[in-house]
Structure formats: structure tokens, C-alpha cells
Amino acid sequence: MENIFFYQTNIGKIGIVENGMAIIKLYLNGLIAPQDATVKETPLLREAAMQLQHYLAGKRKSFDLPFAPDGTEFQQNVWSALQVIPYGETRSYVEVAKRVGRPKAARAVGMANNKNPIPIFIPCHRVIGANGKLVGYAGGLDVKQYLLNLEKNI
């Protein structure tokens, strides 16, 4: 059984979903939440929301939560690589591809980034184009820029 609860943040309304043991999805402002999840705030969702609010206030640099994103083995490898990108730093899609042992798979890394079901918690916003430009983000490039600026204290 999945539970979802919605929270107002300074980047808009977000929905966090858990499966009873781990956080499995995060919906950014404007994204449609699943119909089959029960709207219920659980202790895990409350903790996730508190940690997210602290992060967005610049008071937290990492998350101490159980995550269980659903994806292929390659996606899981990419998402694991994203979680070790240090706070305040960025990596290119090529750099992430090299990290997961697939140096020519930058486009596949981009697709895995796009499919990340737990943005922010799994920091896909820290991945940018090889030329340093912001490229795609589920919550919009303005949110991506906001998160990067937050981490760089701009």
C-alpha cells in the first residue's frame, strides 16, 4: 500500500510517496500524483517532509531516509551515482556515465535522470550539460536553478 501526502514548500506544492518502508516517489509542483495511493501522512512522510523543508531552508545538506526507487539495474546505478555527488557540486552526464562504467552512455544517463522518481532526495538537479548549461528537469529549469543556487549559497 502506498501513502502520499502533500506539503507546501518554497518551490511549490510537493507530494511525497512511501510504501510502508521507504520513500518511493516525489512529485514536484504541477505533476499528477497516482490515483491508487492513499492520502495519509505517516511518520516516514512527516520525517521526509521535515528533512526536505530543512534542506530548502539551507539547514541540511543530505538526507537520512530509506529510499526505494523502482527502476532498471542501469537506472539504479545512475541514481546511486547521483547520491554521491557532493552538495553544492555538479557533474555532467558524461561524468556520471563514466562513474557507472558506461562512458559512452551519456544519453542513457540523461534518460535515467529523467526517470528519477525521487527528485531532490536523489539529486538529479546536480547533473548538467557538458557545456555547463542546465538541461531538463521534471520540476522545470527554474526549480533546478533554484536548487543549484541554494546549494551554492547564491
C-alpha positions, -999 to +999 in steps of 0.1 A: +000+000+000+013+034-010+007+065+010+011+101-003+009+134+015+012+169+001+033+197+015+036+233+006+073+243+001+091+274-011+094+256-045+057+248-047+034+220-036+051+186-035+038+151-029+059+125-012+050+088-015+061+059+007+054+022+005+054+015+043+092+011+044+108+037+022+103+068+001+095+057-034+084+089-052+083+127-050+060+148-072+070+183-078+046+212-084+022+205-112+029+168-116+000+144-113+000+121-083-010+085-085-047+077-081-040+044-062-021+060-033-039+067-001-036+104+011-023+098+046+005+114+065+027+088+080+057+092+104+080+085+075+063+111+052+064+136+081+101+130+086+108+132+048+089+165+046+108+179+076+142+170+061+131+184+028+120+217+044+153+219+063+172+213+030+152+240+012+159+264+041+197+257+037+199+239+071+205+204+057+229+191+031+220+154+029+190+132+037+188+103+062+159+084+048+152+050+033+147+052-005+134+025-028+131+039-063+117+015-089+139+012-120+161-009-141+196-020-130+211+007-151+188+034-137+195+022-102+233+025-109+228+061-122+206+070-092+232+057-068+259+077-086+237+108-083+236+103-045+274+106-042+276+140-060+286+163-031+262+191-020+270+223-039+287+205-068+276+194-103+286+167-127+280+164-164+260+135-179+294+122-194+310+122-159+280+103-145+282+078-174+319+072-166+311+068-129+287+040-137+312+023-161+294+032-193+315+062-206+296+064-239+261+063-223+256+100-216+222+100-233+211+069-214+222+087-182+201+116-192+171+093-197+177+077-163+179+111-148+146+120-164+130+088-149+143+095-114+112+090-093+126+108-062+140+142-074+158+164-048+162+134-024+181+117-053+198+149-066+194+147-103+194+185-103+232+183-098+236+169-133+242+195-161+252+195-197+289+191-207+290+228-216+278+238-181+243+246-192+212+235-174+194+207-192+159+194-185+143+190-151+110+175-141+102+205-119+113+230-145+146+247-151+137+275-127+134+249-099+167+233-110+184+267-109+169+275-076+182+242-061+217+247-075+218+283-063+206+272-028+235+247-026+260+273-037+245+299-013+237+324-041 
